[in-house]
């Protein structure tokens, strides 16, 4: 306990804040963490030697590449569709707005796994896909099984489903920009395209980027569902290996480690992207990633309390 002088010159006591709840929570977390680490090290059934031997296996690395490529393509499709659907929802044309609402309601209201299987079996409904003039000549015709490959079925299922969610994210970002700024830019003679590019979009990106980063990380893990339609992604390759070797647990741990590594890299990319679009915002201090982590570990300032004797002396002085 130390003493200092306040603004009026009176002695004050610096009283450390007692945080018994935080100490108790810290002890509980450390005990649980110690038990988990001890179990991971001492339990031989984890077979860590096999886990690390499979980590850079050719099949596993090939599956990881397919997972990453599928994530990128599906997210690009989802973002493009999301932007189009968000603008359609805001359209003054009731037919266009209603069509966008039906699209969003359908793809958000049905399970993604069902959509993937549906696209994979589209040939049961349409054996042949053809394009042409209505009631006229056919310009293009091909078997559905030839056109809709398993990879394309996965892209359609993931991308169309993601587009429904991205449309709401983009729409929320656009609506977060105050309409007065748009009116002001028009009053200055800026065209609608200039207003959108220079005024609306940079501010909307502050709202769009965080959930889009979360959707990207979620998409990476959601790609594991395409194993049901025989896409050789990361989980499918692991299943193909342990169906022969019966080493289920080591291979599942290997897959989990790769997902953790990639999601960590994506999270770091999201952090720096958010930092780029929020630069100049006084509400968000510009710290590095390490600085942000350290800032969360720094304890709060101690409370300052004026001693009771000083209060008595002050009352006597005033009287």
C-alpha positions as CSV (number, residue, x, y, z in Angstrom):
1,X,0.0,0.0,0.0
2,X,1.4,3.4,-1.0
3,X,0.4,7.0,-0.4
4,X,0.2,9.9,-2.9
5,X,-1.1,13.4,-3.0
6,X,-4.4,14.2,-4.7
7,X,-5.3,17.3,-6.6
8,X,-6.1,19.3,-3.5
9,X,-2.9,18.1,-1.8
10,X,-4.6,15.6,0.6
11,X,-3.0,12.2,1.2
12,X,-4.7,9.4,-0.6
13,X,-4.2,5.6,-0.3
14,X,-3.7,3.4,-3.4
15,X,-5.7,0.3,-2.6
16,X,-5.1,-2.8,-4.8
17,X,-8.3,-4.2,-6.2
18,X,-9.0,-7.7,-4.9
19,X,-10.2,-10.0,-7.7
20,X,-10.8,-13.3,-5.9
21,X,-13.1,-14.5,-8.7
22,X,-10.4,-14.0,-11.3
23,X,-7.8,-15.8,-9.2
24,X,-10.3,-18.7,-8.7
25,X,-11.1,-18.9,-12.4
26,X,-7.4,-18.8,-13.3
27,X,-6.6,-21.7,-10.9
28,X,-9.5,-23.7,-12.3
29,X,-8.4,-23.1,-15.9
30,X,-4.8,-24.0,-15.2
31,X,-5.8,-27.2,-13.4
32,X,-8.0,-28.3,-16.3
33,X,-5.3,-27.3,-18.8
34,X,-2.7,-29.3,-16.9
35,X,-5.0,-32.4,-16.8
36,X,-5.6,-32.1,-20.5
37,X,-1.9,-31.7,-21.4
38,X,-1.0,-34.6,-19.1
39,X,-3.6,-36.8,-20.8
40,X,-2.3,-35.8,-24.2
41,X,1.3,-36.7,-23.3
42,X,0.8,-39.8,-21.2
43,X,-2.0,-41.6,-23.1
44,X,-0.3,-43.9,-25.7
45,X,-3.6,-44.4,-27.6
46,X,-3.1,-41.0,-29.3
47,X,-0.2,-42.5,-31.2
48,X,1.5,-39.1,-31.8
49,X,4.3,-40.8,-33.8
50,X,1.7,-41.9,-36.4
51,X,0.0,-38.5,-36.3
52,X,3.3,-36.7,-37.3
53,X,4.1,-39.3,-39.8
54,X,0.8,-38.7,-41.6
55,X,1.0,-34.9,-41.3
56,X,2.8,-34.5,-44.6
57,X,1.6,-37.7,-46.3
58,X,1.1,-37.2,-50.0
59,X,-2.6,-38.1,-49.9
60,X,-3.2,-35.8,-46.9
61,X,-1.4,-32.9,-48.6
62,X,-3.4,-33.5,-51.8
63,X,-6.6,-33.5,-49.8
64,X,-5.6,-30.2,-48.1
65,X,-5.0,-28.6,-51.5
66,X,-8.4,-29.7,-52.7
67,X,-10.0,-28.3,-49.5
68,X,-8.2,-24.9,-49.9
69,X,-9.1,-24.7,-53.6
70,X,-12.8,-25.6,-52.9
71,X,-12.9,-23.0,-50.1
72,X,-11.6,-20.2,-52.3
73,X,-13.9,-21.0,-55.3
74,X,-17.0,-21.4,-53.1
75,X,-16.3,-18.2,-51.2
76,X,-15.8,-16.2,-54.5
77,X,-19.1,-17.6,-55.8
78,X,-20.8,-16.9,-52.5
79,X,-19.5,-13.3,-52.3
80,X,-20.5,-12.4,-55.9
81,X,-24.0,-13.9,-55.4
82,X,-24.2,-12.2,-52.0
83,X,-23.5,-8.8,-53.5
84,X,-26.0,-9.3,-56.3
85,X,-28.7,-10.5,-53.9
86,X,-28.1,-7.7,-51.4
87,X,-28.5,-5.1,-54.2
88,X,-31.6,-7.0,-55.4
89,X,-33.1,-6.9,-51.9
90,X,-32.7,-3.1,-51.9
91,X,-34.2,-2.7,-55.4
92,X,-37.3,-0.6,-55.9
93,X,-38.5,-3.3,-58.3
94,X,-40.8,-5.5,-56.2
95,X,-40.4,-8.5,-58.5
96,X,-36.6,-8.4,-58.2
97,X,-36.7,-7.8,-54.4
98,X,-39.2,-10.7,-54.0
99,X,-37.1,-13.0,-56.1
100,X,-34.0,-12.2,-54.0
101,X,-36.0,-12.8,-50.8
102,X,-37.2,-16.2,-52.0
103,X,-33.7,-17.2,-53.0
104,X,-32.3,-16.3,-49.6
105,X,-35.2,-18.0,-47.7
106,X,-34.8,-21.2,-49.7
107,X,-31.0,-21.6,-49.4
108,X,-31.0,-20.6,-45.7
109,X,-34.0,-22.7,-44.9
110,X,-32.7,-26.1,-46.2
111,X,-29.7,-28.1,-44.9
112,X,-26.5,-27.7,-46.8
113,X,-25.9,-31.4,-46.8
114,X,-29.3,-31.9,-48.6
115,X,-28.4,-29.3,-51.1
116,X,-25.0,-31.0,-51.9
117,X,-26.7,-34.4,-52.4
118,X,-29.4,-32.7,-54.5
119,X,-26.9,-31.2,-56.9
120,X,-24.9,-34.4,-57.1
121,X,-28.1,-36.2,-58.1
122,X,-29.5,-33.5,-60.4
123,X,-29.5,-36.0,-63.3
124,X,-32.4,-37.8,-61.7
125,X,-34.6,-34.7,-62.4
126,X,-32.9,-33.4,-65.6
127,X,-31.0,-36.2,-67.4
128,X,-30.1,-33.7,-70.2
129,X,-29.3,-30.0,-69.9
130,X,-30.1,-28.0,-73.0
131,X,-30.2,-24.4,-74.0
132,X,-32.0,-22.9,-76.9
133,X,-34.7,-20.6,-78.2
134,X,-38.1,-21.4,-76.5
135,X,-40.2,-23.4,-78.9
136,X,-37.3,-23.2,-81.3
137,X,-34.0,-24.8,-82.2
138,X,-31.7,-26.2,-79.4
139,X,-28.3,-24.5,-79.3
140,X,-26.6,-26.7,-76.7
141,X,-27.4,-30.0,-75.2
142,X,-25.3,-32.3,-72.9
143,X,-25.8,-35.0,-70.4
144,X,-26.2,-33.7,-66.8
145,X,-23.8,-36.3,-65.5
146,X,-21.1,-35.0,-67.8
147,X,-21.7,-31.3,-66.9
148,X,-22.4,-31.6,-63.2
149,X,-19.2,-33.3,-62.0
150,X,-18.8,-34.0,-58.3
151,X,-16.5,-30.9,-57.9
152,X,-19.0,-28.6,-59.7
153,X,-21.8,-30.1,-57.5
154,X,-19.8,-29.2,-54.5
155,X,-19.1,-25.6,-55.7
156,X,-22.8,-25.1,-56.5
157,X,-24.0,-26.5,-53.2
158,X,-21.4,-24.5,-51.1
159,X,-21.5,-21.3,-53.2
160,X,-25.2,-20.9,-53.6
161,X,-25.7,-21.6,-49.9
162,X,-23.0,-19.1,-48.9
163,X,-24.5,-16.5,-51.2
164,X,-27.7,-16.5,-49.2
165,X,-25.7,-15.7,-46.0
166,X,-23.3,-13.2,-47.6
167,X,-26.3,-11.2,-49.0
168,X,-27.4,-10.4,-45.5
169,X,-23.9,-9.5,-44.4
170,X,-23.4,-7.2,-47.4
171,X,-26.9,-5.7,-46.9
172,X,-26.2,-5.0,-43.3
173,X,-22.9,-3.3,-44.2
174,X,-24.5,-1.1,-46.8
175,X,-27.3,-0.1,-44.4
176,X,-24.8,0.8,-41.7
177,X,-23.7,3.9,-43.7
178,X,-25.7,6.9,-42.8
179,X,-27.9,8.1,-45.7
180,X,-26.9,11.7,-45.0
181,X,-23.5,11.0,-46.4
182,X,-25.0,9.7,-49.7
183,X,-27.1,12.8,-49.9
184,X,-24.1,15.1,-49.2
185,X,-22.0,13.4,-51.9
186,X,-24.9,13.8,-54.4
187,X,-25.1,17.5,-53.4
188,X,-21.4,17.8,-54.2
189,X,-22.0,16.5,-57.8
190,X,-20.7,13.0,-57.3
191,X,-22.2,10.3,-59.5
192,X,-23.9,7.2,-57.9
193,X,-20.9,5.0,-58.9
194,X,-18.5,7.5,-57.3
195,X,-20.6,7.7,-54.2
196,X,-20.7,4.0,-53.8
197,X,-17.0,3.5,-54.5
198,X,-15.6,6.3,-52.5
199,X,-18.1,6.9,-49.7
200,X,-20.4,4.0,-49.1
201,X,-18.1,0.9,-49.7
202,X,-15.1,1.9,-47.6
203,X,-17.4,2.5,-44.6
204,X,-19.5,-0.6,-45.2
205,X,-16.3,-2.7,-45.4
206,X,-15.8,-2.1,-41.6
207,X,-19.0,-4.0,-41.0
208,X,-18.7,-6.5,-43.8
209,X,-15.1,-7.8,-43.2
210,X,-15.5,-9.4,-39.7
211,X,-18.5,-11.7,-40.5
212,X,-17.0,-12.4,-44.0
213,X,-13.8,-13.6,-42.3
214,X,-15.9,-15.8,-40.0
215,X,-17.8,-17.2,-43.0
216,X,-14.5,-18.0,-44.7
217,X,-13.3,-19.9,-41.7
218,X,-16.6,-21.7,-41.5
219,X,-16.5,-22.5,-45.2
220,X,-13.1,-24.1,-44.7
221,X,-14.5,-26.5,-42.2
222,X,-17.8,-27.0,-44.0
223,X,-16.0,-28.4,-47.0
224,X,-15.7,-31.6,-45.0
225,X,-19.3,-32.2,-45.9
226,X,-18.5,-32.8,-49.6
227,X,-16.8,-36.1,-48.6
228,X,-20.4,-37.6,-48.9
229,X,-20.3,-37.0,-52.7
230,X,-16.8,-38.5,-53.1
231,X,-14.7,-35.2,-53.4
232,X,-11.1,-36.2,-52.4
233,X,-10.7,-33.3,-49.9
234,X,-8.9,-33.5,-46.6
235,X,-11.3,-35.6,-44.6
236,X,-12.1,-37.9,-47.5
237,X,-8.4,-38.7,-48.0
238,X,-8.0,-39.5,-44.3
239,X,-11.0,-41.8,-44.4
240,X,-9.6,-43.5,-47.5
241,X,-6.4,-44.2,-45.5
242,X,-7.9,-45.4,-42.3
243,X,-10.3,-47.6,-44.1
244,X,-7.2,-49.6,-45.1
245,X,-5.1,-49.2,-42.0
246,X,-7.8,-48.9,-39.3
247,X,-5.7,-46.1,-37.7
248,X,-8.8,-43.9,-37.2
249,X,-7.7,-41.7,-34.3
250,X,-4.3,-40.7,-35.5
251,X,-5.7,-39.7,-38.9
252,X,-8.5,-37.7,-37.4
253,X,-6.0,-35.9,-35.2
254,X,-3.9,-35.2,-38.3
255,X,-6.9,-33.7,-40.1
256,X,-7.8,-31.6,-37.0
257,X,-4.3,-30.2,-36.8
258,X,-4.4,-29.1,-40.4
259,X,-7.7,-27.4,-39.9
260,X,-6.4,-25.6,-36.8
261,X,-3.3,-24.4,-38.7
262,X,-5.2,-23.1,-41.6
263,X,-7.9,-21.4,-39.5
264,X,-5.2,-19.8,-37.4
265,X,-3.6,-18.3,-40.6
266,X,-7.0,-17.1,-41.8
267,X,-7.7,-15.5,-38.5
268,X,-4.4,-13.6,-38.6
269,X,-5.3,-12.5,-42.2
270,X,-8.7,-11.3,-41.0
271,X,-7.1,-9.3,-38.1
272,X,-4.8,-7.4,-40.5
273,X,-7.6,-6.9,-43.0
274,X,-9.9,-5.4,-40.3
275,X,-7.0,-3.3,-39.1
276,X,-6.6,-1.9,-42.7
277,X,-10.2,-0.9,-43.1
278,X,-10.5,0.6,-39.6
279,X,-7.5,2.7,-39.8
280,X,-8.2,6.3,-38.6
281,X,-11.0,5.1,-36.4
282,X,-10.4,6.6,-33.0
283,X,-12.5,3.9,-31.3
284,X,-10.0,1.2,-32.3
285,X,-6.4,1.8,-31.2
286,X,-3.9,0.7,-33.8
287,X,-2.0,-2.1,-32.2
288,X,-0.1,-5.0,-33.6
289,X,-1.5,-8.6,-33.2
290,X,1.0,-9.3,-30.4
291,X,0.2,-5.9,-28.8
292,X,-3.5,-6.7,-28.8
293,X,-2.8,-10.0,-27.1
294,X,-0.5,-8.5,-24.5
295,X,-3.0,-5.7,-23.8
296,X,-5.6,-8.2,-22.9
297,X,-3.2,-9.7,-20.3
298,X,-2.2,-6.4,-18.6
299,X,-3.9,-6.0,-15.2
300,X,-6.2,-3.1,-14.5
301,X,-5.1,-0.1,-12.6
302,X,-5.5,-0.2,-8.8
303,X,-8.3,1.8,-7.2
304,X,-7.5,5.0,-5.4
305,X,-9.3,5.5,-2.1
306,X,-9.2,8.6,0.1
307,X,-8.7,7.7,3.8
308,X,-11.5,8.3,6.2
309,X,-9.3,10.5,8.4
310,X,-8.9,13.0,5.6
311,X,-12.6,13.3,5.1
312,X,-13.0,14.1,8.8
313,X,-10.2,16.7,8.6
314,X,-11.9,18.3,5.5
315,X,-15.2,18.6,7.4
316,X,-13.5,20.3,10.3
317,X,-11.7,22.7,7.9
318,X,-15.0,23.6,6.1
319,X,-16.7,24.3,9.4
